């Protein structure tokens, strides 16, 4: 099993492919998509499309708190446009994989 692991930071978003043994196969970073839920979704869609045939799921970490039951982003950090949004729905709408 291989996951696309995405860490959304305030300046850069770092991402990697990691297997079930926590071995990182490759690692990259891009400027963070801070403004707008649409830009956030396009960013994830781009990465998902790039790795879709290589991954079994997606993991994310980001500033603030994500309610694991509802998927709601409850704020914190630089992603103001995502506060109160359901990240499960946003991500699921652009990447057809478990996260």
Residue, then its C-alpha position, 0 to 999 in steps of 0.5 A: x500500500x502506498x499513500x500520497x501524504x500531503x503536509x499543508x504549511x503556511x509557505x510550502x506544502x510538502x508531499x511524498x509517497x510513503x509505503x506501509x512501512x513508512x518508507x518515503x519513496x519520493x518527496x517534493x514541495x510546492x508553494x502552498x495554495x492559501x487562498x480559496x477552497x477552489x485553489x486548494x481543490x485544484x492543488x489536490x486534484x493536480x497531485x492526485x492525477x499525477x500519482x493516481x496509478x501509484x497510490x492507494x490513498x491520501x493523507x493530509x495534515x494542516x494547521x488547525x483542527x479537522x474533526x475526524x467524524x464530520x470532516x469539518x476544518x475548525x480553523x487555525x493557521x493560514x487556510x482561512x478560506x477553509x474554516x468551516x468547510x468539509x474537507x472530506x467532501x472537498x478532497x473526495x470531489x477531486x480525488x477518487x481514493x480513500x483519505 
